[in-house]
Amino acid sequence: MPNTPSSDIDRVAELLHQATRIATLSGAGLSKASGIPTYRDSGGLWTQGDNLKYSSIENFQADPSGFLGFWAARRAEMASAQPNPGHVALAELQLLKPETVHVTQNVDGLLAKAGCKGTLELHGNLNRSRCDACQVVFDHDELPPERCPACGGYLRPDVVMFGEQLPVRTSADAEWASKRSEVFLLIGTSALVYPAAGLPMRALARRAKLIVVNMESTPLDVEAHALLRGPSEHVLPALVTALRSRQGRPRVHA
């Protein structure tokens, strides 16, 4: 069960019920219950050994084989991961409120797998590969070789590394969704990594209601209209259940 009082769940559900345009920004905390490690918290991926170097584009250019081996292992970890109740709740939120836009920092593709439509993947998707030379993109199920069949360049994960820019179109769409949102949910992210962390500030500047769903405190807690403490796989289903009762809608079954 959520660690947050039911009265807070009800209050946020009412805000969602009254809203038309909703935006969410999710981070690694959303996928933790699916068995995917987080990045910066205790035991996170970037805290182990020298893993952090594989987050940098400079390392790919210096050691392509080591870089590709590291991310191939991450891809294998994600291959068996399934959406958890938090992902499913966000898919149902979008069904109940069709103008909901989901933005995520995650690269696991689990929101789409849960049924979310048009998810804006700010940091890319580990299920795709991209040629570092000619930029041709391959789905992982196409099983591309290490070298691009088009030009011979190295194929790398289609994810954004430190030192790289976010995809221009995806970033612009995320900013637009944030600016026009009436309610903005910050889910399972520390809100420390920019430019993604600037999205809730865009929403606040347009007087959106900011809701933080997280186990730990975030720098934006002081700006939030409500703090829903607890794991997202518990909080989000409770929130959507409360919203569904206000919408007068039966539960949507997968």
Secondary structure, DSSP 4 states (H G I P E B T S, - for coil): --SS-HHHHHHHHHHHHH-S-EEEEE-HHHHGGGT---SSSTT-GGGSTTGGGGGBHHHHHH-HHHHHHHHHHHHHHHHT----HHHHHHHHHHHHSTT-EEEES--S-HHHHHT--S-EETTEEEEEEEETTT--EEEGGG---SB-TTT-PBEEEEEPPBTSPPPHHHHHHHHHHHHH-SEEEEES--S-STTGGGHHHHHHHTTPEEEEEESS--TTGGG-SEEEES-HHHHHHHHHHHHHHHHT-PPPP-
